[in-house]
Amino acid sequence: MAHLQAEKFKFLVAILYTNTAEEVATVSENWRVDDDVICYPNFKGPKMEKALRSHQSPDEKWLRFPYSVLKICGELSFIFSQFIHFL
């Protein structure tokens, strides 16, 4: 019997183009709608961190933004180690 393996999503550092600004955010690859639009949760804090770490599937309440990818990474720790220098 073949063993099915869940798809492993990566993390993205992306520029989200909101109505009022351009914001850099870490997002799940699972949140992509297509190459031009990404979903983003409408909540913050621990709930947001959990959604990111678990690559939670977006729902219809999430916001949608045009975006550009700056970096694709397999681990959040790599993103934090590379991009913390810019803060």
VOBA-1610 file (N, C-alpha, C; in pm, whole numbers, padded with zeros to 5 digits, always signed):
BEGIN
Met+00084-00117+00000Met+00000+00000+00000Met+00089+00125+00000Ala+00058+00219-00086Ala+00136+00344-00095Ala+00103+00431+00026His+00203+00500+00073His+00188+00589+00187His+00176+00731+00135Leu+00065+00798+00163Leu+00045+00935+00116Leu+00111+01032+00211Gln+00180+01128+00154Gln+00247+01230+00235Gln+00180+01365+00210Ala+00153+01438+00316Ala+00091+01569+00303Ala+00187+01664+00231Glu+00130+01754+00152Glu+00210+01852+00081Glu+00278+01943+00182Lys+00405+01969+00161Lys+00480+02056+00251Lys+00489+02195+00190Phe+00425+02290+00254Phe+00426+02428+00207Phe+00549+02500+00259Lys+00590+02603+00188Lys+00701+02687+00230Lys+00646+02819+00282Phe+00736+02897+00340Phe+00702+03030+00387Phe+00755+03132+00287Leu+00684+03242+00274Leu+00724+03348+00183Leu+00742+03478+00260Val+00842+03554+00224Val+00850+03693+00266Val+00799+03769+00145Ala+00691+03844+00164Ala+00625+03907+00051Ala+00590+04052+00081Ile+00578+04130-00025Ile+00523+04265-00015Ile+00375+04254-00047Leu+00291+04297+00047Leu+00147+04300+00026Leu+00109+04443-00013Tyr+00041+04458-00123Tyr+00000+04589-00172Tyr-00143+04615-00126Thr-00154+04682-00010Thr-00286+04713+00045Thr-00338+04841-00021Asn-00457+04882+00015Asn-00514+05005-00041Asn-00436+05129+00000Thr-00369+05121+00115Thr-00303+05241+00168Thr-00152+05232+00177Ala-00094+05113+00162Ala+00051+05100+00182Ala+00104+04972+00118Glu+00235+04962+00120Glu+00303+04837+00085Glu+00362+04784+00214Glu+00325+04661+00250Glu+00370+04604+00377Glu+00442+04473+00353Val+00555+04456+00423Val+00629+04331+00416Val+00571+04237+00521Ala+00542+04113+00480Ala+00482+04016+00570Ala+00536+03877+00540Thr+00539+03793+00643Thr+00569+03652+00625Thr+00436+03580+00610Val+00424+03502+00504Val+00298+03434+00473Val+00325+03289+00436Ser+00222+03209+00436Ser+00233+03070+00393Ser+00213+03062+00242Glu+00287+02976+00181Glu+00269+02949+00038Glu+00127+02901+00010Asn+00065+02838+00108Asn-00072+02789+00097Asn-00174+02901+00082Trp-00136+03024+00114Trp-00228+03136+00111Trp-00238+03201-00028Arg-00158+03154-00122Arg-00163+03209-00258Arg-00294+03172-00326Val-00356+03269-00390Val-00471+03243-00474Val-00419+03210-00613Asp-00324+03291-00659Asp-00256+03270-00786Asp-00125+03348-00780Asp-00063+03371-00893Asp+00066+03440-00894Asp+00055+03589-00862Asp-00066+03642-00860Asp-00085+03786-00839Asp-00158+03823-00710Val-00231+03729-00650Val-00314+03759-00533Val-00287+03657-00422Ile-00280+03709-00298Ile-00260+03622-00182Ile-00365+03655-00077Cys-00409+03555-00004Cys-00501+03574+00109Cys-00419+03606+00234Tyr-00477+03685+00322Tyr-00408+03720+00447Tyr-00512+03724+00558Pro-00481+03661+00673Pro-00577+03656+00783Pro-00615+03795+00834Asn-00737+03807+00882Asn-00783+03934+00940Asn-00776+03929+01092Phe-00676+03857+01145Phe-00653+03851+01289Phe-00503+03858+01315Lys-00465+03885+01441Lys-00325+03904+01478Lys-00290+03819+01599Gly-00166+03835+01646Gly-00122+03772+01769Gly-00103+03622+01757Pro-00127+03550+01868Pro-00105+03405+01870Pro-00187+03330+01765Lys-00308+03377+01737Lys-00391+03312+01637Lys-00326+03323+01498Met-00268+03438+01469Met-00199+03459+01342Met-00076+03369+01334Glu+00001+03364+01443Glu+00122+03281+01445Glu+00086+03134+01423Lys-00019+03089+01487Lys-00063+02950+01470Lys-00105+02923+01325Ala-00179+03016+01266Ala-00222+03001+01126Ala-00101+02994+01033Leu-00001+03076+01059Leu+00120+03078+00977Leu+00198+02948+00993Arg+00226+02910+01115Arg+00307+02789+01140Arg+00241+02662+01088Ser+00107+02656+01093Ser+00036+02536+01050Ser-00006+02542+00903His+00025+02653+00837His-00015+02673+00696His-00166+02656+00681Gln-00238+02716+00776Gln-00385+02707+00777Gln-00441+02749+00642Ser-00539+02676+00595Ser-00605+02712+00470Ser-00689+02837+00490Pro-00682+02931+00396Pro-00761+03054+00409Pro-00910+03025+00397Asp-00989+03114+00456Asp-01134+03104+00437Asp-01185+03231+00371Glu-01313+03239+00348Glu-01371+03351+00273Glu-01363+03484+00347Lys-01335+03483+00478Lys-01326+03606+00556Lys-01188+03672+00546Trp-01090+03597+00497Trp-00955+03652+00488Trp-00949+03761+00381Leu-00859+03854+00401Leu-00838+03964+00307Leu-00758+03913+00187Arg-00769+03980+00075Arg-00693+03944-00045Arg-00618+04067-00094Phe-00490+04045-00126Phe-00405+04154-00172Phe-00320+04110-00290Pro-00290+04203-00380Pro-00183+04177-00476Pro-00052+04166-00396Tyr+00045+04092-00447Tyr+00169+04073-00372Tyr+00286+04045-00466Ser+00405+04061-00410Ser+00530+04023-00476Ser+00613+03944-00377Val+00676+03838-00421Val+00759+03755-00334Val+00901+03811-00329Leu+00953+03828-00207Leu+01091+03868-00188Leu+01181+03747-00167Lys+01130+03646-00094Lys+01209+03528-00059Lys+01117+03411-00030Ile+01159+03292-00069Ile+01088+03168-00037Ile+01179+03085+00053Cys+01125+03037+00166Cys+01205+02962+00263Cys+01126+02842+00316Gly+01198+02740+00357Gly+01135+02623+00415Gly+01107+02637+00563Glu+01183+02721+00631Glu+01171+02733+00777Glu+01155+02879+00819Leu+01070+02902+00918Leu+01054+03038+00970Leu+01181+03090+01035Ser+01256+03002+01099Ser+01378+03047+01166Ser+01476+03109+01067Phe+01480+03058+00943Phe+01567+03116+00841Phe+01521+03257+00805Ile+01391+03275+00792Ile+01338+03409+00761Ile+01376+03507+00870Phe+01355+03468+00995Phe+01386+03558+01105Phe+01535+03589+01112Ser+01620+03491+01088Ser+01764+03515+01095Ser+01813+03604+00981Gln+01750+03598+00865Gln+01793+03677+00750Gln+01735+03817+00747Phe+01611+03833+00791Phe+01544+03960+00776Phe+01542+04046+00902Ile+01584+03992+01014Ile+01588+04070+01139Ile+01688+04184+01127His+01789+04168+01041His+01892+04272+01023His+01836+04400+00962Phe+01721+04392+00896Phe+01664+04509+00833Phe+01577+04590+00927Leu+01547+04537+01046Leu+01459+04605+01139Leu+01532+04712+01217
//
